[in-house]
Amino acid sequence: QVQLVESGGGLVQAGGSLRLSCAVSRNIFQIYSMGWYRQLPGKEREWVASITSHTYTNYADSVKGRFTISGDTAKNTLYLQMNSLKPEDTAVYYCTALTGQSSPRTWGQGTQVTVSS
């Protein structure tokens, strides 16, 4: 089992930037896939970005070109750099991990991001 703790959320003006961090309780090099989801008010949780086998990154169309997912194996931390933020990016952001291809998904507790217009 792996534990995930997000941080870095907050209030930012449109056009600004934030970097979310996800502290991981084990060596992230041992984790098959990690990613970020978000949940907008009154909506289903949606996928934002993922990194698989420490190399392959994918992004939702809504964030492509603005968000960057990365991992630091020395710090066992996953990041989400968010630039050019828009009010519609306002959501609770969740870190997630799949330790193996058939493993159940693990979630963090979430961190609130609010983008004001």
Secondary structure as GFF3:
##gff-version 3
##sequence-region A 1 117
A	DSSP	beta_strand	4	7	.	.	.	ID=ss1
A	DSSP	beta_strand	10	13	.	.	.	ID=ss2
A	DSSP	beta_strand	18	24	.	.	.	ID=ss3
A	DSSP	three_ten_helix	28	30	.	.	.	ID=ss4
A	DSSP	beta_strand	33	39	.	.	.	ID=ss5
A	DSSP	beta_strand	45	52	.	.	.	ID=ss6
A	DSSP	beta_strand	56	59	.	.	.	ID=ss7
A	DSSP	beta_strand	67	72	.	.	.	ID=ss8
A	DSSP	beta_strand	77	82	.	.	.	ID=ss9
A	DSSP	three_ten_helix	87	89	.	.	.	ID=ss10
A	DSSP	beta_strand	91	98	.	.	.	ID=ss11
A	DSSP	beta_strand	106	107	.	.	.	ID=ss12
A	DSSP	beta_strand	111	116	.	.	.	ID=ss13
###
